[in-house]
Amino acid sequence: MKFPFSFRSKKPSNIRSESVTLKIEGMTCGGCTRFVDTTLQEIPGVLSSEVILESGTAKVVFNTERTDRSRIVDTINDTRFRVERILDE
């Protein structure tokens, strides 16, 4: 059974964006994915996110003029979850 949770938004074409896929440890249920996704969406500059329980991953698209990878990782690490590694470096 899949528990993907995602927030999709349409980004204007003039926004500079980047995506990052994170391996997150500690997610065990759909509530965990919702919590991580909500946490990501609260970061100014995050345009969209998709958190998948089965793979323990979160794909985040963000405005590079408003945030960066380290802020996203630090925000997750400030919760009860941890970014184990960045998968697309």
MODELLER restraints for C-alpha pairs under 7 A, 6 or more apart:
rsr = mdl.restraints
at = mdl.atoms
rsr.add(forms.Gaussian(group=physical.xy_distance, feature=features.Distance(at['CA:2:A'], at['CA:54:A']), mean=6.69, stdev=0.5))
rsr.add(forms.Gaussian(group=physical.xy_distance, feature=features.Distance(at['CA:3:A'], at['CA:30:A']), mean=5.64, stdev=0.5))
rsr.add(forms.Gaussian(group=physical.xy_distance, feature=features.Distance(at['CA:3:A'], at['CA:52:A']), mean=6.23, stdev=0.5))
rsr.add(forms.Gaussian(group=physical.xy_distance, feature=features.Distance(at['CA:3:A'], at['CA:53:A']), mean=5.72, stdev=0.5))
rsr.add(forms.Gaussian(group=physical.xy_distance, feature=features.Distance(at['CA:4:A'], at['CA:50:A']), mean=6.95, stdev=0.5))
rsr.add(forms.Gaussian(group=physical.xy_distance, feature=features.Distance(at['CA:4:A'], at['CA:51:A']), mean=5.75, stdev=0.5))
rsr.add(forms.Gaussian(group=physical.xy_distance, feature=features.Distance(at['CA:4:A'], at['CA:52:A']), mean=4.47, stdev=0.5))
rsr.add(forms.Gaussian(group=physical.xy_distance, feature=features.Distance(at['CA:4:A'], at['CA:53:A']), mean=6.37, stdev=0.5))
rsr.add(forms.Gaussian(group=physical.xy_distance, feature=features.Distance(at['CA:5:A'], at['CA:33:A']), mean=6.26, stdev=0.5))
rsr.add(forms.Gaussian(group=physical.xy_distance, feature=features.Distance(at['CA:5:A'], at['CA:34:A']), mean=6.20, stdev=0.5))
rsr.add(forms.Gaussian(group=physical.xy_distance, feature=features.Distance(at['CA:5:A'], at['CA:50:A']), mean=5.88, stdev=0.5))
rsr.add(forms.Gaussian(group=physical.xy_distance, feature=features.Distance(at['CA:5:A'], at['CA:51:A']), mean=5.37, stdev=0.5))
rsr.add(forms.Gaussian(group=physical.xy_distance, feature=features.Distance(at['CA:5:A'], at['CA:52:A']), mean=6.54, stdev=0.5))
rsr.add(forms.Gaussian(group=physical.xy_distance, feature=features.Distance(at['CA:6:A'], at['CA:37:A']), mean=6.77, stdev=0.5))
rsr.add(forms.Gaussian(group=physical.xy_distance, feature=features.Distance(at['CA:6:A'], at['CA:49:A']), mean=5.57, stdev=0.5))
rsr.add(forms.Gaussian(group=physical.xy_distance, feature=features.Distance(at['CA:6:A'], at['CA:50:A']), mean=4.14, stdev=0.5))
rsr.add(forms.Gaussian(group=physical.xy_distance, feature=features.Distance(at['CA:6:A'], at['CA:51:A']), mean=6.05, stdev=0.5))
rsr.add(forms.Gaussian(group=physical.xy_distance, feature=features.Distance(at['CA:7:A'], at['CA:48:A']), mean=5.53, stdev=0.5))
rsr.add(forms.Gaussian(group=physical.xy_distance, feature=features.Distance(at['CA:7:A'], at['CA:49:A']), mean=5.54, stdev=0.5))
rsr.add(forms.Gaussian(group=physical.xy_distance, feature=features.Distance(at['CA:7:A'], at['CA:50:A']), mean=6.50, stdev=0.5))
rsr.add(forms.Gaussian(group=physical.xy_distance, feature=features.Distance(at['CA:8:A'], at['CA:48:A']), mean=5.07, stdev=0.5))
rsr.add(forms.Gaussian(group=physical.xy_distance, feature=features.Distance(at['CA:8:A'], at['CA:49:A']), mean=6.78, stdev=0.5))
rsr.add(forms.Gaussian(group=physical.xy_distance, feature=features.Distance(at['CA:9:A'], at['CA:47:A']), mean=6.22, stdev=0.5))
rsr.add(forms.Gaussian(group=physical.xy_distance, feature=features.Distance(at['CA:9:A'], at['CA:48:A']), mean=5.79, stdev=0.5))
rsr.add(forms.Gaussian(group=physical.xy_distance, feature=features.Distance(at['CA:11:A'], at['CA:47:A']), mean=6.89, stdev=0.5))
rsr.add(forms.Gaussian(group=physical.xy_distance, feature=features.Distance(at['CA:15:A'], at['CA:63:A']), mean=6.46, stdev=0.5))
rsr.add(forms.Gaussian(group=physical.xy_distance, feature=features.Distance(at['CA:16:A'], at['CA:63:A']), mean=5.63, stdev=0.5))
rsr.add(forms.Gaussian(group=physical.xy_distance, feature=features.Distance(at['CA:16:A'], at['CA:64:A']), mean=5.84, stdev=0.5))
rsr.add(forms.Gaussian(group=physical.xy_distance, feature=features.Distance(at['CA:16:A'], at['CA:65:A']), mean=6.94, stdev=0.5))
rsr.add(forms.Gaussian(group=physical.xy_distance, feature=features.Distance(at['CA:17:A'], at['CA:61:A']), mean=6.61, stdev=0.5))
rsr.add(forms.Gaussian(group=physical.xy_distance, feature=features.Distance(at['CA:17:A'], at['CA:62:A']), mean=5.34, stdev=0.5))
rsr.add(forms.Gaussian(group=physical.xy_distance, feature=features.Distance(at['CA:17:A'], at['CA:63:A']), mean=4.46, stdev=0.5))
rsr.add(forms.Gaussian(group=physical.xy_distance, feature=features.Distance(at['CA:17:A'], at['CA:64:A']), mean=5.39, stdev=0.5))
rsr.add(forms.Gaussian(group=physical.xy_distance, feature=features.Distance(at['CA:18:A'], at['CA:61:A']), mean=5.67, stdev=0.5))
rsr.add(forms.Gaussian(group=physical.xy_distance, feature=features.Distance(at['CA:18:A'], at['CA:62:A']), mean=5.62, stdev=0.5))
rsr.add(forms.Gaussian(group=physical.xy_distance, feature=features.Distance(at['CA:18:A'], at['CA:63:A']), mean=6.68, stdev=0.5))
rsr.add(forms.Gaussian(group=physical.xy_distance, feature=features.Distance(at['CA:18:A'], at['CA:64:A']), mean=6.45, stdev=0.5))
rsr.add(forms.Gaussian(group=physical.xy_distance, feature=features.Distance(at['CA:19:A'], at['CA:59:A']), mean=6.91, stdev=0.5))
rsr.add(forms.Gaussian(group=physical.xy_distance, feature=features.Distance(at['CA:19:A'], at['CA:60:A']), mean=5.43, stdev=0.5))
rsr.add(forms.Gaussian(group=physical.xy_distance, feature=features.Distance(at['CA:19:A'], at['CA:61:A']), mean=4.25, stdev=0.5))
rsr.add(forms.Gaussian(group=physical.xy_distance, feature=features.Distance(at['CA:19:A'], at['CA:62:A']), mean=6.28, stdev=0.5))
rsr.add(forms.Gaussian(group=physical.xy_distance, feature=features.Distance(at['CA:20:A'], at['CA:59:A']), mean=5.70, stdev=0.5))
rsr.add(forms.Gaussian(group=physical.xy_distance, feature=features.Distance(at['CA:20:A'], at['CA:60:A']), mean=5.36, stdev=0.5))
rsr.add(forms.Gaussian(group=physical.xy_distance, feature=features.Distance(at['CA:20:A'], at['CA:61:A']), mean=6.62, stdev=0.5))
rsr.add(forms.Gaussian(group=physical.xy_distance, feature=features.Distance(at['CA:20:A'], at['CA:88:A']), mean=6.47, stdev=0.5))
rsr.add(forms.Gaussian(group=physical.xy_distance, feature=features.Distance(at['CA:21:A'], at['CA:57:A']), mean=6.70, stdev=0.5))
rsr.add(forms.Gaussian(group=physical.xy_distance, feature=features.Distance(at['CA:21:A'], at['CA:58:A']), mean=5.58, stdev=0.5))
rsr.add(forms.Gaussian(group=physical.xy_distance, feature=features.Distance(at['CA:21:A'], at['CA:59:A']), mean=4.28, stdev=0.5))
rsr.add(forms.Gaussian(group=physical.xy_distance, feature=features.Distance(at['CA:21:A'], at['CA:60:A']), mean=6.33, stdev=0.5))
rsr.add(forms.Gaussian(group=physical.xy_distance, feature=features.Distance(at['CA:21:A'], at['CA:86:A']), mean=6.06, stdev=0.5))
rsr.add(forms.Gaussian(group=physical.xy_distance, feature=features.Distance(at['CA:21:A'], at['CA:87:A']), mean=5.53, stdev=0.5))
rsr.add(forms.Gaussian(group=physical.xy_distance, feature=features.Distance(at['CA:21:A'], at['CA:88:A']), mean=6.04, stdev=0.5))
rsr.add(forms.Gaussian(group=physical.xy_distance, feature=features.Distance(at['CA:22:A'], at['CA:57:A']), mean=5.41, stdev=0.5))
rsr.add(forms.Gaussian(group=physical.xy_distance, feature=features.Distance(at['CA:22:A'], at['CA:58:A']), mean=5.20, stdev=0.5))
rsr.add(forms.Gaussian(group=physical.xy_distance, feature=features.Distance(at['CA:22:A'], at['CA:59:A']), mean=6.38, stdev=0.5))
rsr.add(forms.Gaussian(group=physical.xy_distance, feature=features.Distance(at['CA:22:A'], at['CA:83:A']), mean=6.44, stdev=0.5))
rsr.add(forms.Gaussian(group=physical.xy_distance, feature=features.Distance(at['CA:22:A'], at['CA:85:A']), mean=6.09, stdev=0.5))
rsr.add(forms.Gaussian(group=physical.xy_distance, feature=features.Distance(at['CA:22:A'], at['CA:86:A']), mean=4.67, stdev=0.5))
rsr.add(forms.Gaussian(group=physical.xy_distance, feature=features.Distance(at['CA:22:A'], at['CA:87:A']), mean=5.73, stdev=0.5))
rsr.add(forms.Gaussian(group=physical.xy_distance, feature=features.Distance(at['CA:23:A'], at['CA:56:A']), mean=5.80, stdev=0.5))
rsr.add(forms.Gaussian(group=physical.xy_distance, feature=features.Distance(at['CA:23:A'], at['CA:57:A']), mean=4.60, stdev=0.5))
rsr.add(forms.Gaussian(group=physical.xy_distance, feature=features.Distance(at['CA:23:A'], at['CA:58:A']), mean=6.73, stdev=0.5))
rsr.add(forms.Gaussian(group=physical.xy_distance, feature=features.Distance(at['CA:23:A'], at['CA:83:A']), mean=5.81, stdev=0.5))
rsr.add(forms.Gaussian(group=physical.xy_distance, feature=features.Distance(at['CA:23:A'], at['CA:84:A']), mean=5.43, stdev=0.5))
rsr.add(forms.Gaussian(group=physical.xy_distance, feature=features.Distance(at['CA:23:A'], at['CA:85:A']), mean=5.37, stdev=0.5))
rsr.add(forms.Gaussian(group=physical.xy_distance, feature=features.Distance(at['CA:23:A'], at['CA:86:A']), mean=6.19, stdev=0.5))
rsr.add(forms.Gaussian(group=physical.xy_distance, feature=features.Distance(at['CA:23:A'], at['CA:87:A']), mean=6.55, stdev=0.5))
rsr.add(forms.Gaussian(group=physical.xy_distance, feature=features.Distance(at['CA:24:A'], at['CA:56:A']), mean=5.41, stdev=0.5))
rsr.add(forms.Gaussian(group=physical.xy_distance, feature=features.Distance(at['CA:24:A'], at['CA:57:A']), mean=5.63, stdev=0.5))
rsr.add(forms.Gaussian(group=physical.xy_distance, feature=features.Distance(at['CA:24:A'], at['CA:81:A']), mean=6.78, stdev=0.5))
rsr.add(forms.Gaussian(group=physical.xy_distance, feature=features.Distance(at['CA:24:A'], at['CA:82:A']), mean=5.60, stdev=0.5))
rsr.add(forms.Gaussian(group=physical.xy_distance, feature=features.Distance(at['CA:24:A'], at['CA:83:A']), mean=4.49, stdev=0.5))
rsr.add(forms.Gaussian(group=physical.xy_distance, feature=features.Distance(at['CA:24:A'], at['CA:84:A']), mean=5.49, stdev=0.5))
rsr.add(forms.Gaussian(group=physical.xy_distance, feature=features.Distance(at['CA:25:A'], at['CA:56:A']), mean=6.60, stdev=0.5))
rsr.add(forms.Gaussian(group=physical.xy_distance, feature=features.Distance(at['CA:25:A'], at['CA:81:A']), mean=6.02, stdev=0.5))
rsr.add(forms.Gaussian(group=physical.xy_distance, feature=features.Distance(at['CA:25:A'], at['CA:82:A']), mean=5.36, stdev=0.5))
rsr.add(forms.Gaussian(group=physical.xy_distance, feature=features.Distance(at['CA:25:A'], at['CA:83:A']), mean=6.27, stdev=0.5))
rsr.add(forms.Gaussian(group=physical.xy_distance, feature=features.Distance(at['CA:25:A'], at['CA:84:A']), mean=6.03, stdev=0.5))
rsr.add(forms.Gaussian(group=physical.xy_distance, feature=features.Distance(at['CA:26:A'], at['CA:81:A']), mean=5.37, stdev=0.5))
rsr.add(forms.Gaussian(group=physical.xy_distance, feature=features.Distance(at['CA:26:A'], at['CA:82:A']), mean=6.93, stdev=0.5))
rsr.add(forms.Gaussian(group=physical.xy_distance, feature=features.Distance(at['CA:27:A'], at['CA:33:A']), mean=6.69, stdev=0.5))
rsr.add(forms.Gaussian(group=physical.xy_distance, feature=features.Distance(at['CA:27:A'], at['CA:53:A']), mean=6.52, stdev=0.5))
rsr.add(forms.Gaussian(group=physical.xy_distance, feature=features.Distance(at['CA:27:A'], at['CA:56:A']), mean=6.57, stdev=0.5))
rsr.add(forms.Gaussian(group=physical.xy_distance, feature=features.Distance(at['CA:29:A'], at['CA:53:A']), mean=6.84, stdev=0.5))
rsr.add(forms.Gaussian(group=physical.xy_distance, feature=features.Distance(at['CA:33:A'], at['CA:51:A']), mean=5.78, stdev=0.5))
rsr.add(forms.Gaussian(group=physical.xy_distance, feature=features.Distance(at['CA:33:A'], at['CA:52:A']), mean=6.80, stdev=0.5))
rsr.add(forms.Gaussian(group=physical.xy_distance, feature=features.Distance(at['CA:33:A'], at['CA:53:A']), mean=6.26, stdev=0.5))
rsr.add(forms.Gaussian(group=physical.xy_distance, feature=features.Distance(at['CA:37:A'], at['CA:49:A']), mean=6.52, stdev=0.5))
rsr.add(forms.Gaussian(group=physical.xy_distance, feature=features.Distance(at['CA:37:A'], at['CA:51:A']), mean=6.20, stdev=0.5))
rsr.add(forms.Gaussian(group=physical.xy_distance, feature=features.Distance(at['CA:40:A'], at['CA:46:A']), mean=6.91, stdev=0.5))
rsr.add(forms.Gaussian(group=physical.xy_distance, feature=features.Distance(at['CA:44:A'], at['CA:66:A']), mean=6.53, stdev=0.5))
rsr.add(forms.Gaussian(group=physical.xy_distance, feature=features.Distance(at['CA:44:A'], at['CA:67:A']), mean=6.81, stdev=0.5))
rsr.add(forms.Gaussian(group=physical.xy_distance, feature=features.Distance(at['CA:45:A'], at['CA:62:A']), mean=5.52, stdev=0.5))
rsr.add(forms.Gaussian(group=physical.xy_distance, feature=features.Distance(at['CA:45:A'], at['CA:63:A']), mean=4.96, stdev=0.5))
rsr.add(forms.Gaussian(group=physical.xy_distance, feature=features.Distance(at['CA:45:A'], at['CA:66:A']), mean=4.81, stdev=0.5))
rsr.add(forms.Gaussian(group=physical.xy_distance, feature=features.Distance(at['CA:45:A'], at['CA:67:A']), mean=5.47, stdev=0.5))
rsr.add(forms.Gaussian(group=physical.xy_distance, feature=features.Distance(at['CA:46:A'], at['CA:61:A']), mean=6.11, stdev=0.5))
rsr.add(forms.Gaussian(group=physical.xy_distance, feature=features.Distance(at['CA:46:A'], at['CA:62:A']), mean=4.21, stdev=0.5))
rsr.add(forms.Gaussian(group=physical.xy_distance, feature=features.Distance(at['CA:46:A'], at['CA:63:A']), mean=6.25, stdev=0.5))
rsr.add(forms.Gaussian(group=physical.xy_distance, feature=features.Distance(at['CA:47:A'], at['CA:61:A']), mean=5.47, stdev=0.5))
rsr.add(forms.Gaussian(group=physical.xy_distance, feature=features.Distance(at['CA:47:A'], at['CA:62:A']), mean=4.99, stdev=0.5))
rsr.add(forms.Gaussian(group=physical.xy_distance, feature=features.Distance(at['CA:47:A'], at['CA:63:A']), mean=6.67, stdev=0.5))
rsr.add(forms.Gaussian(group=physical.xy_distance, feature=features.Distance(at['CA:48:A'], at['CA:60:A']), mean=5.89, stdev=0.5))
rsr.add(forms.Gaussian(group=physical.xy_distance, feature=features.Distance(at['CA:48:A'], at['CA:61:A']), mean=5.22, stdev=0.5))
rsr.add(forms.Gaussian(group=physical.xy_distance, feature=features.Distance(at['CA:48:A'], at['CA:62:A']), mean=6.96, stdev=0.5))
rsr.add(forms.Gaussian(group=physical.xy_distance, feature=features.Distance(at['CA:49:A'], at['CA:58:A']), mean=6.76, stdev=0.5))
rsr.add(forms.Gaussian(group=physical.xy_distance, feature=features.Distance(at['CA:49:A'], at['CA:59:A']), mean=5.51, stdev=0.5))
rsr.add(forms.Gaussian(group=physical.xy_distance, feature=features.Distance(at['CA:49:A'], at['CA:60:A']), mean=4.40, stdev=0.5))
rsr.add(forms.Gaussian(group=physical.xy_distance, feature=features.Distance(at['CA:49:A'], at['CA:61:A']), mean=6.26, stdev=0.5))
rsr.add(forms.Gaussian(group=physical.xy_distance, feature=features.Distance(at['CA:50:A'], at['CA:58:A']), mean=5.48, stdev=0.5))
rsr.add(forms.Gaussian(group=physical.xy_distance, feature=features.Distance(at['CA:50:A'], at['CA:59:A']), mean=5.19, stdev=0.5))
rsr.add(forms.Gaussian(group=physical.xy_distance, feature=features.Distance(at['CA:50:A'], at['CA:60:A']), mean=6.63, stdev=0.5))
rsr.add(forms.Gaussian(group=physical.xy_distance, feature=features.Distance(at['CA:51:A'], at['CA:57:A']), mean=5.79, stdev=0.5))
rsr.add(forms.Gaussian(group=physical.xy_distance, feature=features.Distance(at['CA:51:A'], at['CA:58:A']), mean=4.20, stdev=0.5))
rsr.add(forms.Gaussian(group=physical.xy_distance, feature=features.Distance(at['CA:51:A'], at['CA:59:A']), mean=6.48, stdev=0.5))
rsr.add(forms.Gaussian(group=physical.xy_distance, feature=features.Distance(at['CA:52:A'], at['CA:58:A']), mean=6.32, stdev=0.5))
rsr.add(forms.Gaussian(group=physical.xy_distance, feature=features.Distance(at['CA:73:A'], at['CA:83:A']), mean=6.32, stdev=0.5))
rsr.add(forms.Gaussian(group=physical.xy_distance, feature=features.Distance(at['CA:76:A'], at['CA:82:A']), mean=6.24, stdev=0.5))
rsr.add(forms.Gaussian(group=physical.xy_distance, feature=features.Distance(at['CA:76:A'], at['CA:83:A']), mean=6.73, stdev=0.5))
rsr.add(forms.Gaussian(group=physical.xy_distance, feature=features.Distance(at['CA:77:A'], at['CA:83:A']), mean=6.27, stdev=0.5))
